[in-house]
Amino acid sequence: MVELRAGRYTLIALLAGVAALMSLAIWGGVLEVNATVVAGFVITALTIVAFGVLTWFLMFSRIPDAEKVQVKRLPAAVRQLLALLIAGSAVLLLFGLTWDEAWHRTYGVPLGEDFFWRPHILMYVSFALFAVFAFGGLLAINRNPGTFRQKFRAEPLLGLLVLASGFTLVSLPMDPVWHSLYGVDLTAWSLPHLIMFGSTSVIFLIGAALQISVIPKTDWRFRIGSRDLIAVFMLSQAMLITLILLVVEWDGTIVEVGDMAPAFYARPQWLFPGLIVAAMTFYGLLTLRLFQRVGIATLCGVLALITRLIMIQVLGADSLDMTARPQIMGLIPLIVLDIAYFVRIKSADHPLTARIAALAASLIGLAGVLFVIAQWYYFPVVTAQYALEALIFGTILSVITAWYGYTIGESLHTLGGGQQASSAVETRRVLFGGAVGVAAMLAFMAFFVMTATPPVV
């Protein structure tokens, strides 16, 4: 019965996630809603559920005692190297995404007619690295003895990385197929975009968990070590890519003059503050549970903000009305989460602490974000009715996502296992190899950007 209940709750959570994804995609709009569009949504939903069930079966379903094997962990040095490579791929993808945003604002190329311009190619290189993670990880897993479930559970974080990378690769062809069937995107919330960048964020989360797994476990504390910063960087990039995708369309003068697609204005406009706070409470509680460090949620938010500001400056995109205002507003709920855990640090592991933190971050975060929107934005107009809708529906959304974040953070912390010691020589060798790899990615990115020519409009 316990297994049946666990499977039922997993399926409910998975279906809720699919429903949220489909809701965003519907609000994203398509040129024409017909049977083909509905079929595309159904097939996509079934694909997500199939991967979710496969993940549950391989990683979390109950197995008979006769099938259980002693867990074998990858050497700490291998985990460290893998985490560094994932961090490098995050840089390529986030810069490509910001570059893509800048070029769309500069040249006005419709979404869907930009498959092979330079920003997208840079993102494709990052996706190619995911293919290396998927197939390389599968080869490493397959070397273990036992059944397929035993092999995946011998190194659970690597198993999750293989599944997430594999799903990302499967989802990549969806974008050109989607556009060939349904035309150009009306908004950034096309279903392929939501799936690709959502699964990418999952990969960054797993990369952070891999990095945390090589650090000795401690009780709750304030001090953050140098090795923690690698994981912090990956989590901050997951935060950033999520926030860019969810709310970037509200952040620009084109919204104020009414030039966005009708599908954008037809959305419930409380989603703007609601999604900012919901995304940050999700990542904030996930980060706190994964690290068990007070102050870590705010640090991730600050690093996401700094990354956004640096990329805007490098691309000269401040003249294009590209801002970091959503990232600044996102700091409000993160700070509240850290304050709540600071006050209750002696009871940080108690579920009540997470509930108090989530509710306080949702209510205070929404109030603060609404106040800032009223100062910085002409649209949406913050009226009493709008504020009430945002507080009611935004709080519900934020508390739910906070629960997801808490659960995922706890699971990743547990799956990482204990720290395995590696020699100082091995650690230096791995760090040097990882630094060389990341430096090569950055050099390629710099060359690729500097030699780019404007697209033909």
Sequence and secondary structure as in RCSB ss.txt:
>XXXX:A:sequence
MVELRAGRYTLIALLAGVAALMSLAIWGGVLEVNATVVAGFVITALTIVAFGVLTWFLMFSRIPDAEKVQVKRLP
AAVRQLLALLIAGSAVLLLFGLTWDEAWHRTYGVPLGEDFFWRPHILMYVSFALFAVFAFGGLLAINRNPGTFRQ
KFRAEPLLGLLVLASGFTLVSLPMDPVWHSLYGVDLTAWSLPHLIMFGSTSVIFLIGAALQISVIPKTDWRFRIG
SRDLIAVFMLSQAMLITLILLVVEWDGTIVEVGDMAPAFYARPQWLFPGLIVAAMTFYGLLTLRLFQRVGIATLC
GVLALITRLIMIQVLGADSLDMTARPQIMGLIPLIVLDIAYFVRIKSADHPLTARIAALAASLIGLAGVLFVIAQ
WYYFPVVTAQYALEALIFGTILSVITAWYGYTIGESLHTLGGGQQASSAVETRRVLFGGAVGVAAMLAFMAFFVM
TATPPVV
>XXXX:A:secstr
 HHHHHHHHHHHHHHHHHHHHHHHHHHH  S   HHHHHHHHHHHHHHHHHHHHHIIIIIS   GGG        
HHHHHHHHHHHHHHHHHHHHHHHHHHHHHHHH   TTS TTSHHHHHHHHHHHHHHHHHHHHHHHHHTS S HHH
HHHHSHHHHHHHHHHHHHHHHTTHHHHHHHHH S SSS  HHHHHHHHHHHHHHHHHHHHHHTTS    SBS   
HHHHHHHHHHHHHHHHHHHHHHGGGSSHHHHTT S HHHHTS TTHHHHHHHHHHHHHHHHHHHHH BTTHHHHH
HHHHHHHHHHHHHHTTGGGGT   HHHHHHHHHHHHHHHHHHHTGGGTTSHHHHHHHHHHHHHHHHHHHHHHHHH
H SSS   HHHHHHHHHHHHHHHHHHHHHHHHHHHHHHHHT S     HHHHHHHHHHHHHHHHHHHHHHHHHHH
T      
